[in-house]
């Protein structure tokens, strides 16, 4: 795929942002970046393999680094050190596997214009929850299942099911377990998507993945440094600003699709 020079620059900047939100928040690497990428080049099947491979790389890097740091900690183990909540991982995957596969099939077989419309509508819906300061929340087992099923399908189509999964995760896991547990979940779900891409003969865009890796790495390092600070602070204003940006971007995307 050949782009204009300004498009290469914009894509690189978006992937710096992608690395930052993924490592800083533990989610959002696709949600907060795919709408900007689709405005640059309106083909989700070009960018989703790149985002998926980056997620696998940086999630594994974060988990290995955390394990190494904890193993070499001097003195007593830190009870609040980042850990994976394996019961939640097993619970979520048992519900999400089938709708995830269905979502991937939908991504592969449905027209690009329809997929872009679905993606932008979902992002617009998410952005409103951030703007009004009422992110999605689950308060029952049945709502857990509904959110995980929808989140898995949306994740299969576009990797933007994070807010629905997080609405469930917040009810079951501690904040110290939050990022690592989600990373393990994302690794499994993204691996399913990549296997399906390879099976369907869709290019994984390995060359683009490699040249964009340093830019995502810059964002990852910044996010790593700010992760603890982001957890301690009230992020309501941050999400409200992001919500407005996403809403405007989704609006521009829907207008672009309608042309």
C-alpha positions in Angstrom: 0.0 0.0 0.0 1.4 3.4 -1.1 0.5 6.6 0.8 1.3 10.2 0.4 4.1 11.6 2.6 1.7 13.5 4.8 -0.3 10.3 5.3 2.8 8.4 6.5 3.4 11.2 9.0 -0.2 11.2 10.3 -0.2 7.4 10.6 3.0 7.5 12.5 1.6 10.0 14.9 -1.6 8.0 15.4 0.5 4.9 16.3 2.4 6.9 18.9 -0.9 7.8 20.4 -2.0 4.1 20.1 1.0 2.9 22.1 0.4 5.6 24.8 -3.2 4.7 25.5 -2.6 1.0 25.3 0.1 0.9 27.9 -1.1 3.9 30.0 -4.7 2.8 30.3 -4.6 -0.9 29.5 -7.1 -0.6 26.7 -8.0 1.8 23.9 -5.2 1.0 21.5 -7.8 0.4 18.8 -10.8 2.3 20.1 -8.9 5.6 20.5 -7.0 5.2 17.2 -9.0 3.3 14.5 -11.3 6.3 13.8 -8.3 8.5 13.0 -6.7 5.8 10.9 -9.9 5.3 8.9 -10.0 9.0 8.0 -6.5 8.6 6.6 -7.3 5.4 4.7 -10.8 3.9 4.9 -10.0 0.2 5.0 -10.2 -1.4 8.5 -8.7 -4.7 7.1 -5.4 -2.8 6.4 -5.0 -1.4 9.9 -6.5 -4.0 12.1 -3.8 -6.7 11.5 -1.1 -4.0 12.4 -2.9 -3.0 15.6 -3.4 -6.6 16.5 0.3 -7.5 16.1 1.4 -4.5 18.0 -1.0 -5.4 20.8 0.5 -8.9 21.0 4.1 -7.6 21.1 3.6 -4.9 23.7 1.2 -6.9 25.9 3.8 -9.7 26.0 6.6 -7.2 26.7 4.6 -5.6 29.6 3.7 -8.9 31.2 7.3 -10.3 30.9 8.8 -7.1 32.3 6.3 -7.0 35.2 7.0 -10.7 36.0 10.8 -10.0 35.9 10.5 -6.9 38.1 8.3 -8.8 40.7 10.6 -11.8 40.7 13.7 -9.6 41.5 12.0 -7.4 44.1 14.0 -7.1 47.3 12.2 -8.0 50.5 8.6 -9.1 50.9 6.4 -9.4 47.8 4.2 -6.4 47.1 0.6 -7.5 47.7 -0.6 -4.7 45.4 1.8 -5.6 42.6 0.2 -6.1 39.2 -1.2 -9.5 38.7 -3.5 -11.4 36.4 -7.0 -12.4 37.7 -7.2 -15.8 36.1 -10.7 -16.6 37.3 -12.0 -13.6 35.4 -10.0 -14.4 32.3 -11.6 -17.9 32.2 -15.1 -16.6 32.9 -14.8 -13.9 30.2 -13.3 -16.2 27.5 -15.9 -18.9 28.1 -18.6 -16.4 27.1 -16.6 -14.4 24.4 -15.1 -17.1 22.2 -18.1 -17.8 19.9 -19.3 -14.2 19.4 -15.7 -13.2 18.8 -15.4 -15.7 16.0 -18.8 -14.5 14.6 -17.5 -10.9 14.6 -14.3 -11.8 12.8 -16.3 -13.6 10.1 -18.5 -10.5 9.8 -15.4 -8.3 9.4 -14.1 -10.5 6.6 -17.3 -11.0 4.6 -19.3 -7.7 5.0 -18.7 -4.7 2.7 -16.1 -2.2 3.8 -18.6 0.7 3.8 -20.9 -1.2 6.1 -18.1 -2.1 8.5 -16.9 1.5 8.6 -20.4 2.7 9.4 -20.8 0.2 12.2 -17.3 1.2 13.6 -18.1 4.9 13.5 -21.6 4.4 15.0 -20.1 2.4 17.9 -17.4 5.0 18.5 -20.0 7.8 18.5 -22.0 5.8 21.1 -18.9 5.3 23.3 -18.0 8.9 23.0 -21.3 10.1 24.4 -20.8 8.0 27.5 -17.4 9.6 28.1 -18.8 13.1 27.4 -21.6 12.8 29.9 -19.3 11.1 32.5 -21.4 7.9 32.5 -19.2 5.1 31.2 -20.9 1.7 30.8 -21.3 -0.3 34.0 -22.5 -3.7 34.8 -24.3 -4.5 38.1 -25.6 -8.0 37.5 -24.5 -11.4 36.2 -26.9 -11.2 33.3 -25.6 -7.8 32.3 -22.1 -9.2 32.5 -23.0 -11.9 29.9 -24.8 -9.4 27.6 -21.9 -6.9 27.7 -19.3 -9.7 27.1 -21.2 -11.2 24.2 -21.7 -7.8 22.5 -18.1 -6.7 23.3 -16.7 -9.9 21.9 -18.7 -9.5 18.6 -17.7 -5.8 18.3 -14.1 -6.8 19.1 -14.2 -9.4 16.4 -15.4 -6.8 13.8 -13.2 -3.9 14.8 -11.2 -4.4 18.1 -13.3 -1.7 19.8 -15.2 -3.8 22.2 -13.0 -2.7 25.1 -15.5 -0.4 27.0 -18.1 -3.2 27.2 -15.5 -5.7 28.5 -14.2 -3.1 31.0 -17.7 -2.5 32.3 -17.7 -6.1 33.4 -14.1 -6.2 34.5 -14.5 -3.3 36.9 -17.0 -5.3 38.8 -14.8 -8.3 39.3 -11.1 -7.3 39.5 -9.0 -4.9 41.5 -7.3 -1.9 39.9 -3.9 -3.5 40.6 -5.0 -6.4 38.4 -6.7 -4.4 35.8 -4.1 -3.8 33.1 -2.5 -7.2 33.2 -5.7 -9.1 33.3 -7.0 -7.2 30.3 -3.8 -7.7 28.4 -4.1 -11.4 28.8 -7.7 -11.3 27.6 -6.7 -9.1 24.6 -3.8 -11.4 23.7 -6.2 -14.4 23.4 -8.9 -12.5 21.5 -6.5 -10.8 19.1 -4.8 -14.2 18.4 -8.1 -15.5 17.3 -8.5 -12.6 14.9 -5.0 -13.0 13.4 -5.5 -16.7 12.9 -8.8 -16.0 11.1 -7.1 -13.3 8.9 -4.3 -15.8 8.0 -6.9 -18.5 7.2 -8.9 -16.1 5.0 -5.8 -15.0 3.1 -5.8 -11.4 4.4 -2.4 -9.8 4.5 -1.1 -9.2 8.0 0.9 -6.2 6.6 4.1 -7.3 8.3 6.3 -4.6 6.7 4.0 -1.8 7.8 3.8 -3.5 11.3 7.6 -3.3 11.6 8.1 0.3 10.4 5.3 1.5 12.7 6.6 -0.5 15.7 9.2 2.2 16.8 6.4 4.8 16.8 4.1 2.7 18.8 7.1 1.9 21.1 7.6 5.6 21.8 4.0 5.9 22.9 4.3 2.7 24.9 7.2 4.0 26.9 5.4 7.3 27.7 2.3 5.4 28.7 4.4 3.0 30.9 5.8 6.0 32.8 2.4 7.6 33.3 0.4 4.5 34.0 0.5 4.7 37.8 -0.1 8.4 37.7 -3.1 7.9 35.5 -4.5 5.3 37.9 -4.2 7.7 40.9 -5.8 10.7 39.2 -9.4 11.5 38.3 -9.5 10.8 34.6 -13.0 12.2 34.1 -11.8 15.3 32.3 -9.4 13.3 30.2 -12.1 11.0 29.0 -14.5 13.9 28.4 -12.0 15.6 26.1 -11.3 12.3 24.3 -15.1 11.8 24.0 -15.6 15.1 22.2 -12.7 14.3 19.8 -14.0 10.8 19.1 -17.5 12.1 18.5 -16.3 14.7 16.0 -14.1 12.1 14.3 -16.9 9.6 14.1 -19.1 12.3 12.6 -16.5 13.1 10.0 -16.1 9.4 9.3 -19.8 8.8 8.8 -19.9 11.8 6.5 -17.0 10.3 4.5 -18.7 7.0 4.2 -21.9 8.6 3.0 -20.1 10.3 0.1 
